[in-house]
Amino acid sequence: MNYSLFITGSPTASRACQTALDFAEAVVAHEQHGIQGIFFYEEAVAIANALAMPPRDECNIRAQWATFAKQHNIPLYVCIAAALRRGQLNQAEAKRHEVEHFNLADGFQLEGLGSLISLTLESDRVVRFN
C-alpha cells in the first residue's frame, strides 16, 4: 500500500507532527508499504521554519522529519500559501518578494495545492493528522 500524509496540526501546539512521524516510520518499516510524500498545511507549515529553535531538553521534530525524509527519499512539501502567510520563505520567494532573508529549513520544499492533489491521485491512502 502506498500512503501520503497530510498534516495540518501545529508542531508546537499539537502532537500531529510527532504522531505523523511515528506513523511514517511504521509504514516504511513494513516492506509492502511506502510513502509517496508528506504535505504540511495550515499551522503544520511552522515545522519548516529554520529559525524556530526548540529548547535543548525537547526533541527537534523538524530535524527528525528532515532526517527521516532524506533517509527514505520522501519529499516534504510545505504549502506555499500557508507558509508565505506565516512569514516562511525559501530563497526564490525571498528574492521574488524583495526580502533579504529566507528561513525555509533544508529538506523542505514550498509547493502549491496541486502537489497535494498529485499525492492524492498517486496514493492508495491519504492519512490526515491534525
Contacts in CASP RR format, 6 or more apart in sequence:
PFRMAT RR
TARGET T0000
AUTHOR 0000-0000-0000
METHOD contacts of the structure
MODEL  1
MNYSLFITGSPTASRACQTALDFAEAVVAHEQHGIQGIFFYEEAVAIANA
LAMPPRDECNIRAQWATFAKQHNIPLYVCIAAALRRGQLNQAEAKRHEVE
HFNLADGFQLEGLGSLISLTLESDRVVRFN
1 32 0 8 1.000
1 33 0 8 1.000
1 34 0 8 1.000
1 124 0 8 1.000
1 125 0 8 1.000
2 33 0 8 1.000
2 34 0 8 1.000
2 35 0 8 1.000
2 36 0 8 1.000
2 122 0 8 1.000
2 123 0 8 1.000
2 124 0 8 1.000
2 125 0 8 1.000
3 27 0 8 1.000
3 33 0 8 1.000
3 34 0 8 1.000
3 35 0 8 1.000
3 36 0 8 1.000
3 123 0 8 1.000
3 124 0 8 1.000
3 125 0 8 1.000
3 126 0 8 1.000
3 127 0 8 1.000
4 35 0 8 1.000
4 36 0 8 1.000
4 37 0 8 1.000
4 38 0 8 1.000
4 39 0 8 1.000
4 119 0 8 1.000
4 120 0 8 1.000
4 122 0 8 1.000
4 123 0 8 1.000
4 125 0 8 1.000
4 126 0 8 1.000
4 127 0 8 1.000
5 20 0 8 1.000
5 23 0 8 1.000
5 24 0 8 1.000
5 35 0 8 1.000
5 37 0 8 1.000
5 38 0 8 1.000
5 39 0 8 1.000
5 126 0 8 1.000
5 127 0 8 1.000
5 128 0 8 1.000
5 129 0 8 1.000
6 39 0 8 1.000
6 41 0 8 1.000
6 116 0 8 1.000
6 119 0 8 1.000
6 126 0 8 1.000
6 127 0 8 1.000
6 128 0 8 1.000
6 129 0 8 1.000
7 16 0 8 1.000
7 17 0 8 1.000
7 20 0 8 1.000
7 38 0 8 1.000
7 39 0 8 1.000
7 40 0 8 1.000
7 41 0 8 1.000
7 44 0 8 1.000
7 47 0 8 1.000
7 128 0 8 1.000
7 129 0 8 1.000
7 130 0 8 1.000
8 16 0 8 1.000
8 41 0 8 1.000
8 42 0 8 1.000
8 43 0 8 1.000
8 44 0 8 1.000
8 128 0 8 1.000
8 129 0 8 1.000
8 130 0 8 1.000
9 16 0 8 1.000
9 17 0 8 1.000
9 42 0 8 1.000
9 43 0 8 1.000
9 44 0 8 1.000
9 129 0 8 1.000
9 130 0 8 1.000
10 16 0 8 1.000
10 17 0 8 1.000
10 43 0 8 1.000
10 44 0 8 1.000
10 46 0 8 1.000
11 17 0 8 1.000
11 18 0 8 1.000
11 44 0 8 1.000
11 46 0 8 1.000
11 47 0 8 1.000
11 61 0 8 1.000
11 62 0 8 1.000
12 46 0 8 1.000
13 43 0 8 1.000
14 43 0 8 1.000
14 130 0 8 1.000
16 44 0 8 1.000
16 129 0 8 1.000
16 130 0 8 1.000
17 44 0 8 1.000
17 47 0 8 1.000
17 61 0 8 1.000
17 65 0 8 1.000
17 129 0 8 1.000
18 59 0 8 1.000
18 61 0 8 1.000
19 129 0 8 1.000
20 38 0 8 1.000
20 127 0 8 1.000
20 129 0 8 1.000
21 61 0 8 1.000
21 64 0 8 1.000
21 65 0 8 1.000
21 68 0 8 1.000
23 127 0 8 1.000
23 129 0 8 1.000
24 35 0 8 1.000
24 38 0 8 1.000
24 68 0 8 1.000
24 74 0 8 1.000
25 68 0 8 1.000
27 33 0 8 1.000
27 34 0 8 1.000
27 35 0 8 1.000
28 34 0 8 1.000
28 35 0 8 1.000
28 72 0 8 1.000
28 74 0 8 1.000
35 72 0 8 1.000
35 74 0 8 1.000
36 74 0 8 1.000
36 119 0 8 1.000
36 122 0 8 1.000
36 123 0 8 1.000
37 74 0 8 1.000
37 75 0 8 1.000
37 76 0 8 1.000
37 77 0 8 1.000
37 119 0 8 1.000
38 65 0 8 1.000
38 69 0 8 1.000
38 74 0 8 1.000
38 75 0 8 1.000
38 76 0 8 1.000
38 77 0 8 1.000
39 77 0 8 1.000
39 79 0 8 1.000
39 111 0 8 1.000
39 115 0 8 1.000
39 116 0 8 1.000
39 119 0 8 1.000
40 47 0 8 1.000
40 48 0 8 1.000
40 76 0 8 1.000
40 77 0 8 1.000
40 78 0 8 1.000
40 79 0 8 1.000
40 82 0 8 1.000
40 108 0 8 1.000
41 79 0 8 1.000
41 82 0 8 1.000
41 116 0 8 1.000
42 79 0 8 1.000
42 82 0 8 1.000
44 129 0 8 1.000
45 78 0 8 1.000
45 79 0 8 1.000
45 82 0 8 1.000
45 83 0 8 1.000
45 86 0 8 1.000
45 88 0 8 1.000
46 52 0 8 1.000
46 86 0 8 1.000
46 88 0 8 1.000
47 61 0 8 1.000
47 62 0 8 1.000
47 65 0 8 1.000
47 78 0 8 1.000
47 105 0 8 1.000
47 108 0 8 1.000
48 62 0 8 1.000
48 76 0 8 1.000
48 78 0 8 1.000
48 83 0 8 1.000
48 88 0 8 1.000
48 104 0 8 1.000
48 105 0 8 1.000
48 108 0 8 1.000
49 62 0 8 1.000
49 86 0 8 1.000
49 88 0 8 1.000
49 103 0 8 1.000
49 104 0 8 1.000
49 105 0 8 1.000
50 62 0 8 1.000
50 103 0 8 1.000
50 104 0 8 1.000
50 105 0 8 1.000
50 106 0 8 1.000
51 103 0 8 1.000
52 62 0 8 1.000
54 60 0 8 1.000
54 61 0 8 1.000
62 105 0 8 1.000
65 76 0 8 1.000
66 76 0 8 1.000
66 105 0 8 1.000
66 106 0 8 1.000
66 107 0 8 1.000
66 108 0 8 1.000
68 74 0 8 1.000
69 75 0 8 1.000
69 76 0 8 1.000
69 107 0 8 1.000
70 107 0 8 1.000
75 109 0 8 1.000
76 107 0 8 1.000
76 108 0 8 1.000
76 109 0 8 1.000
77 108 0 8 1.000
77 109 0 8 1.000
77 110 0 8 1.000
77 111 0 8 1.000
77 112 0 8 1.000
77 115 0 8 1.000
77 116 0 8 1.000
77 119 0 8 1.000
78 88 0 8 1.000
78 104 0 8 1.000
78 108 0 8 1.000
78 109 0 8 1.000
78 110 0 8 1.000
78 111 0 8 1.000
79 110 0 8 1.000
79 111 0 8 1.000
79 112 0 8 1.000
79 113 0 8 1.000
79 116 0 8 1.000
80 93 0 8 1.000
80 110 0 8 1.000
80 111 0 8 1.000
80 112 0 8 1.000
81 112 0 8 1.000
81 113 0 8 1.000
83 89 0 8 1.000
83 104 0 8 1.000
83 110 0 8 1.000
84 93 0 8 1.000
84 97 0 8 1.000
87 103 0 8 1.000
88 103 0 8 1.000
88 104 0 8 1.000
89 97 0 8 1.000
89 99 0 8 1.000
89 101 0 8 1.000
89 102 0 8 1.000
89 103 0 8 1.000
89 104 0 8 1.000
90 102 0 8 1.000
90 104 0 8 1.000
90 109 0 8 1.000
90 110 0 8 1.000
91 102 0 8 1.000
91 104 0 8 1.000
93 99 0 8 1.000
93 102 0 8 1.000
93 110 0 8 1.000
94 100 0 8 1.000
94 101 0 8 1.000
94 102 0 8 1.000
104 110 0 8 1.000
119 126 0 8 1.000
120 126 0 8 1.000
END
